[in-house]
């Protein structure tokens, strides 16, 4: 460790890190454009200039490493003058189009212009432009506006160092230098939209979010991507219950600063008709009902059968807490002989963490967590058998998500599952499997509930509710609690659906979770998070 002084504050930092990272320990922000903590240092933008006692000139904070006893000045008159000069150079050619730029509101150039820019320019009114390059699709997801580019090379370094695909490069020279793709080589790698995250201006934006919403109109919640089993940390940006975008949330151990395109745009699957009320089949007609009527119908069917005639299909999209209530209700209390879970294969999807590459192969976030809870450990029939051989001999088939597999919408699979005398389905969308059910319970998507997922590393990570459920829909945790309480009102586990309370009971009663507490750290990952 090295003891350094930054703007009068003495801090201990690891020796050898650069000044930008060291300043964070003193809660001091060093302005910068080209520097990115997960990319190589190039020292191009010169916004991070700082004064170091004993050095004759200002030093670039990104390329200067700290040593014992250093005295660093991030903010003083000399440094401010240099930054104002650099901002004047950058703003000579930058267009004044913040009102129509998607980056407005979260743009470092906009923020630094306010702090270090000038209302006048010594250059004049003429600005260099790139005719025909102000709205250029350079890949399936990315649109380029070269007029806004400040030549920081973050996007170029990303494609060279992270994906290794090198689609982007500098072309031409001097004042005509431009960033572009090679002829016939579009920006089409599996993490292509990450260049819009690293871009410090609006030069690169995503086609899907372009002109959709102002960022300051969006509410943001921390969550975990449910596209695969990597468990990338994300921010969900939504307004009035409509998801507009996912953004990567930094977690060095999982996805670092990155997010794959599949996961980033997977929220588009939720732009569909939602199931918002319970439904019960009467006289061959599936009609709207109250929650009370739906629960009574379930109670009536379950009370006149036995455990060996009950089958449950869980889903790898459910949280650990929901899986625990499935185990408590159907395995421990009802003694169901068939309780299983399956997951669709995907990818493989590669994700770069600080410790190397992680490869996701499952098309859901929590298959391991559901299994760790005990679902599928001992089952008379597997989900595969129910889908292919049929649910003959089953009195009650309880499905925890209509879309538990992509194959669940196939007519032959639906016909096989419908062979059960009574079919009960949780559904958040109008799904073909829900159309043939006897009882449909309106559930939620993962963005509408709290809980935890277990990723392929065995890391338990928290998801937060982004907005309330639609209509009368309820999270699966609450639905299972209501069903459990209806059948077993004296059982303690069915009296509360508070996620923290259920997690505490989970850690007490399930061997794989013993010793794991709810005390999550700032990354959303629990302190004791390794499950094998």
C-alpha positions in Angstrom: 0.0 0.0 0.0 1.1 3.6 -0.6 0.1 6.6 1.4 -0.7 9.6 -0.9 -2.3 13.0 -0.5 -5.1 13.9 -2.9 -6.5 17.4 -2.7 -5.5 17.6 1.0 -6.9 14.2 1.9 -4.4 11.5 2.9 -5.4 8.0 1.7 -3.9 4.5 1.5 -4.1 3.0 -1.9 -2.5 0.0 -3.6 0.9 1.0 -5.0 1.1 1.0 -8.7 -2.5 2.0 -9.6 -3.1 5.1 -11.6 -4.1 8.5 -10.2 -7.7 8.2 -11.5 -8.3 5.0 -9.5 -6.4 6.3 -6.5 -8.5 9.5 -6.4 -11.7 7.3 -6.1 -10.4 6.2 -2.7 -10.4 9.9 -1.6 -13.9 10.3 -3.1 -12.4 12.7 -5.8 -13.5 12.4 -9.4 -10.8 13.0 -12.0 -12.5 14.1 -15.3 -11.6 11.8 -18.2 -12.9 10.6 -21.6 -10.5 8.0 -23.1 -9.7 6.2 -19.9 -11.8 3.1 -19.1 -10.8 0.8 -16.1 -11.2 -2.4 -18.2 -9.4 -1.1 -21.3 -5.8 -0.3 -22.0 -4.5 3.2 -21.2 -3.8 5.4 -24.3 -3.7 8.9 -22.7 -5.4 10.6 -25.7 -8.0 13.0 -24.3 -5.8 14.9 -21.8 -8.8 15.7 -19.7 -7.3 13.9 -16.7 -4.4 16.2 -16.3 -3.4 16.7 -12.6 -0.6 18.4 -10.8 1.9 16.3 -8.9 4.3 18.0 -6.5 7.9 17.6 -7.7 7.0 17.1 -11.4 7.5 20.1 -13.7 4.5 19.6 -15.9 0.9 18.4 -15.5 0.6 14.7 -15.6 -2.1 12.5 -17.2 -3.9 10.8 -14.4 -4.6 7.7 -16.4 -1.0 6.9 -17.2 0.7 8.1 -14.0 1.0 5.5 -11.2 1.0 6.5 -7.6 4.0 6.1 -5.3 4.5 6.5 -1.6 4.3 10.1 -0.4 2.9 11.6 -3.6 1.0 14.8 -3.3 -1.6 15.2 -6.0 -3.8 18.2 -6.9 -6.8 17.2 -9.0 -8.5 20.6 -8.7 -6.5 23.9 -8.6 -6.2 26.9 -10.9 -3.4 25.5 -13.0 -5.3 22.2 -13.6 -8.6 24.0 -14.2 -7.0 26.2 -16.9 -5.6 23.1 -18.7 -9.0 21.4 -18.6 -10.8 24.5 -19.9 -8.3 24.6 -22.8 -8.9 21.0 -23.6 -12.6 21.4 -23.5 -12.3 24.4 -25.9 -10.5 22.1 -28.4 -13.2 19.4 -28.0 -16.1 21.8 -28.4 -14.6 23.5 -31.5 -16.2 20.8 -33.7 -18.8 19.2 -31.5 -22.4 19.9 -32.6 -24.7 21.7 -30.2 -27.4 19.0 -30.5 -27.9 17.9 -26.9 -31.7 18.4 -27.3 -31.9 15.6 -29.8 -29.1 13.4 -28.6 -29.9 10.2 -26.7 -26.8 10.6 -24.6 -28.1 13.8 -23.1 -28.5 13.5 -19.3 -25.8 10.9 -18.9 -23.1 12.4 -21.1 -19.6 13.1 -19.6 -19.0 15.7 -22.4 -22.2 17.5 -21.5 -21.2 17.5 -17.8 -17.7 18.6 -18.3 -18.9 21.3 -20.7 -20.9 22.7 -17.8 -18.0 22.6 -15.4 -15.1 23.5 -17.7 -16.6 24.8 -20.9 -17.0 28.4 -22.2 -20.0 30.1 -23.6 -17.7 31.6 -26.3 -15.3 30.2 -28.8 -12.1 31.7 -30.2 -12.4 29.5 -33.2 -15.5 30.9 -34.8 -18.8 29.4 -36.0 -17.5 26.9 -38.6 -17.4 23.3 -37.4 -15.9 20.3 -39.1 -18.6 17.8 -40.1 -18.7 14.4 -41.6 -21.4 14.6 -44.4 -23.5 11.5 -44.6 -22.1 10.1 -41.3 -24.6 11.6 -38.9 -27.0 8.6 -38.7 -25.1 5.6 -40.1 -26.1 2.0 -39.1 -22.7 0.3 -38.7 -24.2 -3.0 -37.3 -27.6 -4.6 -36.5 -27.8 -2.7 -33.2 -25.5 0.4 -33.4 -26.0 3.7 -35.1 -23.1 6.1 -35.6 -23.0 9.9 -35.6 -19.5 10.8 -36.5 -20.1 14.5 -35.9 -20.3 13.8 -32.2 -17.1 11.7 -31.9 -14.2 13.0 -29.9 -11.8 10.3 -31.0 -11.3 8.7 -27.6 -10.8 5.2 -29.2 -12.8 3.5 -26.4 -15.0 1.6 -29.0 -11.9 0.6 -31.0 -10.1 -0.7 -28.0 -13.3 -2.6 -26.9 -13.5 -4.5 -30.2 -9.8 -5.2 -30.1 -9.3 -6.2 -26.5 -12.6 -7.6 -25.2 -14.3 -9.2 -28.1 -11.2 -9.7 -30.2 -13.2 -9.0 -33.4 -11.6 -5.6 -34.4 -14.4 -4.3 -36.6 -13.7 -0.7 -35.7 -10.6 1.4 -36.5 -9.4 4.9 -37.3 -9.5 5.9 -41.0 -7.9 9.0 -42.7 -5.6 11.4 -40.8 -5.4 14.7 -39.0 -8.6 16.7 -38.8 -10.3 14.3 -41.2 -9.8 11.2 -38.9 -12.9 9.2 -38.5 -13.9 6.0 -36.7 -15.6 3.4 -38.9 -15.9 -0.2 -39.8 -13.9 -2.0 -42.4 -15.7 -2.4 -45.8 -18.0 -5.4 -45.7 -17.4 -6.0 -42.0 -20.3 -4.7 -39.9 -20.1 -4.3 -36.2 -21.9 -7.6 -35.5 -20.2 -9.4 -32.6 -22.2 -10.8 -29.7 -21.5 -7.8 -27.5 -21.6 -5.1 -30.1 -23.9 -2.7 -28.2 -21.3 -2.4 -25.4 -19.6 0.2 -27.6 -22.6 2.5 -26.9 -21.9 2.1 -23.2 -18.2 3.0 -23.4 -18.8 5.9 -25.8 -18.6 9.1 -23.7 -20.7 11.0 -26.2 -23.7 10.3 -28.4 -21.5 9.2 -31.3 -22.7 5.6 -30.9 -26.2 4.8 -29.9 -28.4 1.7 -30.0 -31.1 1.4 -32.7 -33.5 -0.1 -30.2 -33.4 2.7 -27.7 -32.9 5.6 -30.2 -35.4 8.4 -29.6 -37.5 6.1 -27.4 -37.2 8.1 -24.1 -35.2 10.7 -22.3 -33.0 9.0 -19.7 -34.1 11.4 -16.9 -37.7 10.2 -17.4 -36.7 6.6 -16.7 -36.7 4.9 -13.3 -33.8 2.6 -12.7 -33.6 -0.6 -10.6 -30.7 -3.0 -9.9 -31.3 -6.5 -11.2 -29.8 -9.5 -12.8 -30.3 -10.4 -16.5 -32.5 -13.5 -16.9 -31.4 -14.3 -20.4 -29.0 -17.1 -19.4 -27.1 -18.6 -16.5 -24.2 -16.2 -16.5 -26.2 -13.8 -14.3 -24.9 -10.4 -15.7 -25.7 -7.5 -13.4 -27.9 -4.9 -15.0 -29.9 -1.8 -14.5 -33.5 -2.0 -15.7 -34.7 1.3 -17.1 -38.5 1.6 -17.2 -41.3 4.2 -17.2 -44.8 3.5 -16.0 -44.2 -0.3 -16.1 -42.7 -0.3 -19.6 -39.1 -1.5 -19.9 -37.1 0.6 -22.3 -33.6 -0.7 -21.8 -31.1 -2.9 -19.9 -27.7 -1.4 -19.1 -24.8 -3.3 -17.6 -24.1 -2.8 -13.9 -20.5 -3.3 -12.9 -19.6 -6.5 -11.2 -15.9 -7.5 -11.8 -16.5 -11.1 -10.8 -19.3 -11.8 -13.3 -19.7 -9.4 -16.2 -17.3 -6.6 -15.3 -18.7 -3.6 -17.4 -20.3 -5.6 -20.2 -23.6 -7.1 -21.4 -24.2 -9.3 -24.4 -26.6 -8.2 -27.1 -28.9 -11.2 -26.5 -29.4 -10.3 -22.8 -29.5 -6.5 -23.5 -32.4 -6.7 -25.8 -34.2 -9.7 -24.2 -36.7 -7.3 -22.6 -38.5 -7.1 -25.9 -40.1 -10.4 -25.2 -42.2 -8.7 -22.6 -43.9 -6.4 -25.1 -46.9 -8.7 -25.4 -50.4 -9.1 -24.0 -50.3 -9.8 -20.3 -52.5 -12.0 -18.1 -53.7 -9.7 -15.4 -56.7 -11.6 -13.8 -57.2 -15.1 -12.6 -59.2 -17.5 -14.8 -61.2 -20.6 -14.0 -62.7 -23.1 -16.5 -66.4 -23.7 -16.0 -68.5 -25.8 -18.4 -65.6 -25.9 -20.8 -65.3 -22.1 -20.8 -62.2 -20.4 -19.4 -63.5 -17.2 -17.8 -62.4 -14.4 -15.6 -62.6 -15.1 -11.8 -61.6 -13.7 -8.5 -58.5 -14.8 -6.6 -60.8 -16.5 -4.1 -62.6 -18.5 -6.7 -59.4 -19.6 -8.3 -57.9 -20.7 -5.0 -61.1 -22.6 -4.1 -61.0 -24.4 -7.5 -57.4 -25.4 -6.7 -58.3 -26.5 -3.2 -61.2 -28.6 -4.5 -59.0 -30.5 -7.0 -56.0 -31.1 -4.7 -58.0 -32.2 -1.7 -59.6 -35.1 -3.6 -56.3 -36.5 -4.9 -53.1 -38.0 -3.4 -49.4 -37.1 -3.7 -48.6 -39.8 -6.3 -51.2 -38.2 -8.6 -49.8 -34.7 -8.3 -47.1 -33.5 -10.7 -45.4 -30.1 -10.7 -43.3 -28.4 -13.4 -41.1 -25.7 -11.8 -39.3 -23.1 -13.9 -35.7 -22.0 -14.1 -37.0 -18.4 -14.2 -38.2 -18.6 -10.6 -36.2 -17.2 -7.7 -34.6 -19.3 -5.0 -37.3 -18.2 -2.6 -40.1 -19.3 -4.9 -38.4 -22.6 -5.4 -38.3 -23.0 -1.6 -42.1 -22.6 -1.4 -42.5 -25.1 -4.2 -40.5 -27.6 -2.2 -42.4 -26.8 1.0 -45.8 -27.0 -0.5 -45.6 -29.8 -3.0 -42.8 -32.0 -1.7 -42.9 -31.5 2.1 -46.7 -31.0 2.6 -48.5 -32.6 -0.3 -45.9 -35.4 -0.9 -46.1 -35.0 -4.7 -44.3 -37.8 -6.5 -43.4 -35.7 -9.5 -41.7 -32.3 -9.0 -39.1 -31.4 -11.6 -37.5 -28.5 -13.5 -35.9 -28.2 -16.9 -34.0 -25.5 -18.8 -33.6 -24.9 -22.5 -30.0 -24.9 -23.9 -28.7 -21.7 -25.3 -25.6 -20.2 -26.8 -23.0 -20.7 -25.8 -22.8 -17.1 -24.6 -19.4 -15.8 -23.6 -19.0 -13.1 -21.0 -15.8 -11.4 -19.9 -15.2 -10.9 -16.2 -12.0 -9.6 -14.7 -10.9 -13.2 -14.0 -11.5 -14.5 -17.4 -14.3 -15.7 -19.7 -17.6 -17.2 -18.4 -19.7 -19.3 -20.8 -23.4 -19.5 -20.4 -25.2 -22.5 -21.8 -28.7 -22.4 -20.2 -31.6 -20.2 -21.4 -32.7 -19.2 -17.9 -31.0 -17.6 -14.9 -31.7 -20.0 -12.0 -31.7 -23.6 -13.0 -28.9 -24.3 -10.5 -30.6 -22.4 -7.7 -33.9 -24.3 -8.1 -32.0 -27.6 -8.1 -30.0 -26.6 -5.0 -33.3 -26.0 -3.2 -34.3 -29.6 -3.9 -36.6 -29.4 -6.8 -36.0 -32.3 -9.2 -33.8 -34.2 -6.7 -36.3 -37.1 -6.5 -39.1 -37.3 -9.0 -41.2 -40.1 -10.4 -41.4 -38.4 -13.9 -39.2 -35.8 -15.5 -40.5 -32.8 -17.3 -39.2 -34.4 -20.5 -41.4 -37.4 -19.9 -44.4 -35.3 -19.2 -43.9 -33.4 -22.5 -43.2 -36.4 -24.7 -45.1 -39.3 -23.1 -48.0 -37.3 -21.7 -49.5 -36.7 -18.2 -51.7 -39.8 -18.2 -52.6 -40.9 -14.7 -52.0 -37.4 -13.3 -54.9 -35.9 -11.4 -53.4 -32.4 -10.9 -50.6 -31.0 -13.1 -49.3 -27.7 -11.6 -47.1 -25.6 -13.9 -45.2 -22.7 -12.4 -44.8 -20.8 -15.7 -46.6 -21.4 -18.9 -43.4 -20.6 -20.9 -41.2 -22.9 -18.8 -39.7 -24.0 -22.2 -39.9 -22.8 -25.7 -41.3 -26.2 -26.5 -44.2 -25.6 -24.2 -46.0 -23.8 -27.0 -45.8 -26.7 -29.4 -49.2 -28.3 -30.1 -48.0 -31.8 -29.4 -46.5 -30.8 -26.0 -49.6 -29.0 -25.0 -51.7 -32.0 -25.9 -49.5 -34.3 -23.8 -49.7 -32.0 -20.8 -53.4 -31.5 -21.2 -53.9 -35.2 -20.5 -53.8 -34.4 -16.8 -57.3 -34.3 -15.3 -56.7 -30.8 -13.9 -54.2 -28.4 -15.3 -53.1 -25.3 -13.2 -50.8 -22.8 -14.8 -49.0 -19.6 -13.7 -48.9 -17.2 -16.7 -47.7 -13.7 -17.2 -48.5 -13.7 -21.0 -51.3 -15.1 -23.1 -49.7 -18.4 -23.8 -51.2 -21.4 -25.7 -50.6 -23.6 -22.6 -52.7 -21.1 -20.5 -55.5 -21.2 -23.0 -56.1 -24.9 -22.3 -55.7 -24.7 -18.5 -58.4 -25.3 -15.9 -57.0 -22.6 -13.6 -54.8 -19.7 -14.7 -53.0 -17.6 -12.1 -51.7 -14.3 -13.2 -48.0 -14.1 -12.4 -45.2 -11.5 -13.0 -42.0 -11.2 -15.0 -38.8 -11.0 -13.1 -38.7 -7.2 -13.2 -41.8 -7.1 -11.1 -40.5 -9.2 -8.1 -37.8 -9.4 -5.5 -35.6 -12.4 -4.8 -32.3 -14.1 -5.6 -30.9 -16.0 -8.5 -27.9 -18.4 -8.4 -25.7 -18.2 -11.5 -23.3 -20.7 -13.0 -20.6 -19.8 -10.6 -22.9 -20.6 -7.7 -23.1 -16.9 -6.9 -26.3 -15.8 -5.3 -27.4 -12.4 -6.6 -30.3 -10.1 -5.7 -33.0 -8.9 -8.1 -35.1 -5.9 -7.1 -38.7 -5.1 -8.1 -38.6 -2.4 -10.8 -42.3 -1.6 -10.7 -45.5 -3.0 -9.3 -47.2 -6.0 -11.1 -49.9 -5.4 -13.7 -53.5 -5.6 -12.7 -54.2 -8.4 -10.2 -51.0 -10.3 -11.1 -48.8 -11.4 -8.2 -45.2 -12.6 -8.0 -44.9 -16.4 -7.9 -43.8 -16.2 -4.3 -47.1 -14.6 -3.3 -49.1 -17.0 -5.5 -47.5 -20.0 -3.9 -48.0 -18.5 -0.4 -51.7 -18.1 -1.2 -52.1 -21.6 -2.5 -50.2 -23.0 0.5 -52.1 -21.0 3.0 -55.4 -22.1 1.5 -54.4 -25.7 1.8 -52.4 -25.5 5.1 -53.3 -22.4 7.1 -51.4 -23.6 10.1 -48.0 -23.9 8.4 -45.7 -21.0 9.3 -44.0 -20.9 5.9 -47.2 -19.9 4.1 -48.1 -16.9 6.3 -45.6 -14.5 4.8 -44.3 -13.8 1.3 -41.7 -11.3 2.5 -38.7 -12.2 0.4 -36.1 -11.7 3.2 -38.1 -13.8 5.6 -38.5 -16.6 3.1 -34.7 -16.4 2.3 -33.9 -16.7 6.0 -36.1 -19.9 6.3 -34.4 -21.2 3.1 -30.9 -20.8 4.5 -32.0 -22.5 7.7 -33.8 -25.5 6.1 -31.9 -26.2 2.8 -28.4 -27.6 3.2 -27.0 -26.0 0.1 -27.8 -22.5 1.6 -26.7 -23.1 5.2 -24.7 -20.1 6.6 -25.7 -17.7 3.8 -27.2 -14.5 5.2 -29.3 -11.8 3.6 -26.6 -9.2 4.2 -25.8 -8.4 0.6 -22.9 -6.1 -0.3 -23.0 -3.2 -2.7 -22.6 -5.3 -5.7 -25.9 -7.2 -5.1 -23.9 -10.4 -4.4 -24.2 -12.0 -1.0 -21.2 -12.2 1.2 -21.2 -16.0 1.5 -22.1 -16.7 -2.0 -20.3 -19.8 -3.2 -22.4 -22.9 -3.6 -21.1 -26.1 -5.1 
